Amino acid sequence: MTRLEQQIQFIIEIDKVKHIFRQTYLADARRKENDAEHSWHIALMAYLLQEYAEEPVDVSKVMLMVLLHDLVEIDAGDTYAYDAAAAKTKDERERKAADRIFGLLPSDQGMYFRELWEEFEAYTTAEAKYAHLLDNFQPLLLNDASDGKSWVEHGVKKEQIYKRNERIEETSAQIWECMKGIVQKHVERGHVREDAGA
């Protein structure tokens, strides 16, 4: 296969990400969003919200990182944030998927995409931390806009949301305060369950 043929094969393969549906509803609550919509949304957020990051970030790198971070779900499927059982096999499923999907590309591009995906997963660089903030903030904003629909469906507790987002404050104290305010509003409305551990 030529380099261009490999790239085209990858481009066609990643079209499948449009069929991977998440548990988060669109803002109008009519249907659940897919991974492609989620990735596009947070890529734009990466540019818009960079001023709130505690550390300077390479925004173009973050944008590419978030555009490719969920491609592994083409094979591995979406693992809902609060599904403890599925989380146990998530890493193994996603690594196998990364091998196959990024392996479709010419080796230099495949290696770079894989490195960005690994960096995101490691959650250690300023870019990875910011990418995770976006990945978590966007569904919270959609849950807020859709009147907590997904939270209600899954019986989500305040403690679960706080645990999932426990590292957000180190990336952006201002966004963390915003997130806490949103969660508390939905606790008061009965969309998020209050519990003693929160």
NULOLO-469143 format. One record per residue (C-alpha): residue in three letters; x, y, z. Coordinates in steps of 0.02 Angstrom, whole numbers, plus 50000, padded with zeros to 5 digits. Example, Ala and Ser with C-alpha at 12.3 -4.5 7.8 and 13.67 -1.06 7.14 Angstrom:
2
Ala506154977550390Ser506844994750357
END
This chain:
198
Met500005000050000Thr500625017649962Arg500715030850098Leu499185039650028Glu498225023250020Gln498615019950203Gln498045037450251Ile496425035550152Gln496115018650233Phe496285026850405Ile495155041450354Ile493775029450300Glu494005018450455Ile493815032850577Asp492135037350500Lys491495023350613Val491735034650764Lys490135043550709His489185027750758Ile489875026350935Phe488545033851047Arg488895040351220Gln487725041551371Thr487705060551367Tyr486225069051284Leu486385083651166Ala485965100551245Asp484175099351178Ala483995081851255Arg483285074651093Arg484595061051075Lys486275055451140Glu487855062451062Asn489115051950967Asp491005051650990Ala491335062250835Glu490185075950901His490985075151072Ser492755076151001Trp492325090850888His491515099951033Ile492995098251151Ala494245102551013Leu493385119450995Met493295121151185Ala495185118451191Tyr495435134751099Leu494045144351187Leu494475139951368Gln496375139851365Glu496445155851469Tyr495785146051620Ala497175133051621Glu498365134851768Glu499855130251658Pro500205136051479Val499715122851351Asp500085119451168Val498295121551108Ser498565114050935Lys499255098351018Val497775097551137Met496565099550992Leu497325084850899Met497415074751060Val495555076851094Leu495085073550913Leu495925056550919His495715051551102Asp494095041851074Leu494535033550907Val494935017651004Glu493085016351046Ile492785010850866Asp493364993650927Ala493264995351116Gly491565003751128Asp491135018251242Thr491395014851427Tyr490155025151527Ala491015036051656Tyr490095027951802Asp490125009751745Ala491325001651868Ala491194984251791Ala491624990051614Ala493035000851681Lys493954984951735Thr494254979551555Lys494334996851476Asp496234998351469Glu496494981351389Arg495104984151260Glu495715001451215Arg497554996651198Lys497114982551079Ala496054994750979Ala497465007650976Asp498644994450904Arg497454990950761Ile496775008250722Phe498385018350732Gly499265003850646Leu498285007750487Leu499295023650461Pro501045025750390Ser502215021650535Asp502755039550573Gln500975046050585Gly500335030550672Met501725031950801Tyr501365050450832Phe499495047550854Arg499845032950970Glu501035043751073Leu499725057451088Trp498425044551141Glu499645037351270Glu500025054851334Phe498175058151357Glu497955041751450Ala499465045151563Tyr498705061651624Thr500395069151672Thr500785083351550Ala499935100351552Glu499145096051384Ala498455079351444Lys497755087251602Tyr496905100951502Ala496235088051378His495485078151523Leu494705093851594Leu493845096851427Asp493345078551411Asn492485079651581Phe491815097451574Gln490895095551408Pro489735081251463Leu489405090451626Leu488875105851526Leu487745095151416Asn486995086751569Asp486635104051638Ala485865109951473Ser484785094151458Asp484105096151635Gly485165082151706Lys484335068951595Ser485795056651589Trp486175058851774Val484375054951817Glu484325039651702His485885032251783Gly485525037551963Val487185046751972Lys487785052552143Lys488695068652185Glu490105058252257Gln490355049452089Ile490475065851995Tyr491705072952121Lys492765057252116Arg492835057351925Asn493355075551925Glu494505075652076Arg496015081651975Ile495135095751882Glu495535108752015Glu497415106851985Thr497135110851801Ser495905125151823Ala495255131051991Gln494015142651904Ile493235128951797Trp493165117351948Glu492175130452044Cys490995131951895Met490795112951889Lys490425111852075Gly489095125252056Ile488255115651916Val488285099352013Gln487565107552168Lys486165115252066His485685097852005Val485795090452179Glu484545103652234Arg483415099552086Gly483495080952126His484405076151965Val485995070952057Arg485865060552213Glu486605067852372Asp487565055852482Ala488555056252642Gly490235053952556Ala490105069352444
END
